[in-house]
Amino acid sequence: MSNPLARLLKRLRGSNTEQDERQEKPHVFVKELSPRSRRHLLRHFLALEEKDRLLRFGSKLSDDMVTRYVEGINFERDTVFGVYDRRLRLLGVGHLAFAPKEATRISGATIKPVVAEFGVSVSAAARGLGVGTRLFMRAAMHCRNADVDTLYMHCLSSNKVMMHIAKKAGMEIHRDYGEADAYLKIKPANSATVFQEALEEQVAMLDYIVKANFKALLKWGARVTGIGARKKDDGAPPPAA
């Protein structure tokens, strides 16, 4: 049986056939993150294998450098999205960074003053579930509603995940000396896109609250019954995060 939150979202999108439910993958809920999520972000990035860190950051970052990157994320300027599993671990992270177009390699691709650059990472356990694609789609919608018409990605040409996402989205790709630049022209926002983004965020928040409350209930039950070893707190923020 599919997730009830996923069924609700599909109905609101106008798709709720039995065939859809039989063929659908586990639904991926993309939630906008806040500064309170830094511990989860750090845990996610530190858990990436060396090759995955190379693909995500373009170089082999040490643990200290990864820590500095997470601590330096400016949540007031940028937007960060995450996909949580039932244990409140981040399976995927999408970082949408906004910068003046003159500071990018594709300044001639837009007349807007700001360009958005997107970086994504997905845990090994979540590969093949569409997590990276859903993060990209949410980022593109956010750009559209923020009046940004160009979404840019820079990565190694060997990054098959990013190249797959770029090609699937119809991005224009330029390769040079083992690296690749890809950008997508985004249509202007309308009332439907604004509503859809707000809806998806509310559904993702509800999913997060359900998972957080269920985890808290399990911990309470373990303390009361004494069944199961008490695990160290994983730093999950409270449901209202």
C-alpha positions in Angstrom: 0.0 0.0 0.0 1.3 3.4 -0.9 2.0 6.2 1.6 -1.3 8.1 2.4 0.5 11.4 2.2 1.7 10.4 -1.3 -1.9 9.5 -2.3 -3.1 12.9 -1.0 -0.5 14.8 -3.0 -1.3 12.8 -6.2 -5.0 13.5 -5.8 -4.3 17.2 -5.5 -2.1 17.0 -8.5 -4.9 15.3 -10.4 -3.4 11.8 -10.6 -4.8 9.0 -8.6 -5.3 6.0 -10.8 -4.8 2.4 -9.6 -2.2 2.0 -12.3 -0.2 5.0 -10.9 -0.2 3.5 -7.4 1.0 0.1 -8.7 3.8 1.6 -10.7 5.0 4.3 -8.4 8.2 4.2 -6.4 8.2 5.0 -2.7 7.3 8.7 -2.5 10.1 11.2 -1.9 9.1 14.1 0.4 11.4 17.1 0.0 11.6 19.5 3.0 13.2 22.9 3.2 15.9 22.8 5.9 16.8 25.4 8.5 19.9 26.2 10.5 18.7 23.7 13.1 19.4 20.9 10.6 23.2 21.5 10.6 23.9 18.4 12.7 21.9 16.3 10.3 23.6 17.9 7.3 27.0 17.2 8.8 26.2 13.6 9.5 25.0 13.1 5.9 28.1 14.6 4.3 30.6 12.9 6.6 28.9 9.6 5.8 29.5 10.0 2.1 32.2 7.7 0.7 35.4 9.3 -0.6 34.4 9.0 -4.2 30.9 10.5 -3.5 32.5 13.5 -1.7 34.7 14.0 -4.8 31.7 14.0 -7.0 29.7 16.3 -4.7 32.3 18.9 -4.0 34.6 18.5 -7.0 37.6 17.7 -4.7 38.5 15.4 -1.9 37.5 17.3 1.2 38.7 16.3 4.6 36.3 15.9 7.5 37.4 19.3 8.8 36.7 21.0 5.5 33.3 19.4 5.3 32.5 20.6 8.8 33.5 24.2 7.8 31.3 23.9 4.7 28.3 22.9 6.7 28.9 25.6 9.3 29.3 28.2 6.6 26.0 27.6 4.8 24.1 30.9 4.8 20.4 29.9 5.2 19.3 33.5 4.8 20.8 33.7 1.3 20.7 30.1 0.1 18.0 27.4 0.3 18.8 23.9 1.3 16.4 20.9 0.8 16.5 17.5 2.3 14.9 14.1 2.1 14.5 12.2 5.5 14.1 8.5 6.1 11.9 7.1 8.8 14.8 7.3 11.3 15.2 11.1 10.5 18.4 10.6 8.7 19.0 12.7 5.6 19.1 10.5 2.5 19.6 13.4 0.1 20.6 17.0 0.2 20.2 19.7 -2.4 21.9 23.1 -1.8 20.6 26.0 -3.9 23.1 28.8 -3.8 22.2 32.3 -5.2 24.9 34.5 -6.6 25.2 37.6 -8.8 25.3 36.5 -12.4 28.7 38.2 -12.9 30.2 35.8 -10.4 29.2 32.7 -12.4 30.6 31.0 -15.5 27.4 31.5 -17.4 26.8 35.3 -16.9 25.6 35.6 -20.5 22.8 33.1 -20.1 20.4 35.4 -18.3 19.4 39.1 -18.0 18.4 38.6 -14.4 20.7 39.9 -11.7 20.9 36.5 -9.9 21.7 33.0 -10.9 21.1 29.9 -8.8 23.7 27.1 -8.5 22.5 23.6 -7.5 24.6 20.9 -5.8 23.1 17.5 -4.8 24.3 14.5 -2.8 22.4 11.2 -2.2 23.3 8.5 0.3 24.3 5.1 -1.1 21.3 3.5 0.5 18.9 5.8 -1.4 20.3 5.4 -4.9 17.7 4.5 -7.6 14.8 6.0 -5.7 14.6 9.2 -7.6 15.9 11.3 -4.6 18.3 13.4 -6.6 15.7 14.1 -9.3 13.0 15.1 -6.8 15.5 17.5 -5.1 16.3 19.0 -8.4 12.6 19.5 -9.3 11.9 21.2 -6.0 14.9 23.5 -6.5 13.8 24.4 -10.0 10.3 25.2 -8.7 11.8 27.3 -6.0 13.9 29.3 -8.5 10.8 29.8 -10.7 8.8 31.2 -7.7 11.8 33.4 -6.7 12.0 35.1 -10.1 15.3 33.4 -11.0 15.3 32.2 -14.6 18.6 30.3 -14.8 19.5 27.2 -12.7 23.1 26.2 -13.0 25.1 23.1 -12.1 28.9 22.7 -12.2 30.3 19.2 -11.7 32.9 16.7 -12.9 32.0 15.1 -16.3 32.3 11.8 -14.6 29.5 12.6 -12.2 26.9 10.3 -13.8 24.1 11.2 -11.4 24.4 14.9 -12.0 24.7 14.3 -15.8 21.6 12.1 -15.7 19.6 14.7 -13.8 20.8 17.5 -16.2 19.9 15.5 -19.3 16.6 14.4 -17.9 15.7 18.1 -17.2 16.7 19.2 -20.6 19.6 21.3 -19.4 22.2 22.7 -21.9 25.5 21.0 -21.0 29.0 22.3 -21.8 32.0 20.1 -21.1 35.6 21.4 -20.7 38.7 19.6 -19.4 36.9 17.0 -17.4 34.3 19.4 -15.9 30.8 20.2 -17.0 28.6 23.2 -16.8 24.9 22.8 -17.3 22.1 25.3 -17.1 18.3 25.3 -17.4 16.1 28.2 -18.4 13.1 28.4 -16.1 9.7 29.7 -17.0 8.1 32.5 -15.0 6.0 31.6 -11.9 2.3 31.6 -11.8 -0.3 31.0 -9.1 -0.2 27.2 -9.7 3.5 26.9 -9.2 3.4 29.0 -6.0 0.5 26.8 -4.7 2.3 23.6 -5.6 5.5 24.6 -3.8 3.6 25.6 -0.7 1.6 22.3 -0.8 4.7 20.1 -1.2 6.4 21.9 1.7 3.4 21.4 3.9 3.1 17.7 3.0 6.9 17.2 3.6 6.5 19.0 7.0 3.6 16.7 8.0 5.6 13.6 6.9 8.5 14.9 9.1 6.3 15.5 12.1 4.8 12.0 11.8 8.2 10.4 11.7 9.5 12.5 14.6 6.5 11.7 16.8 6.7 8.0 16.0 10.4 8.0 16.8 9.7 9.8 20.1 6.9 7.3 20.9 9.3 4.3 20.3 11.9 5.9 22.6 9.2 6.5 25.3 8.0 2.9 24.9 11.5 1.5 25.3 12.1 3.5 28.5 8.7 2.4 30.0 9.0 -1.2 29.0 12.7 -1.6 29.2 12.7 -3.4 25.9 15.5 -2.6 23.6 18.8 -0.9 24.3 18.5 2.8 24.8 20.3 4.5 22.0 22.2 7.7 22.1 20.2 10.7 20.9 20.9 11.4 17.3 20.4 15.1 17.5 17.1 15.1 15.7 15.4 18.5 16.0 11.9 18.5 17.6 8.8 18.1 15.3 8.3 21.8 14.9 11.7 22.3 13.1 
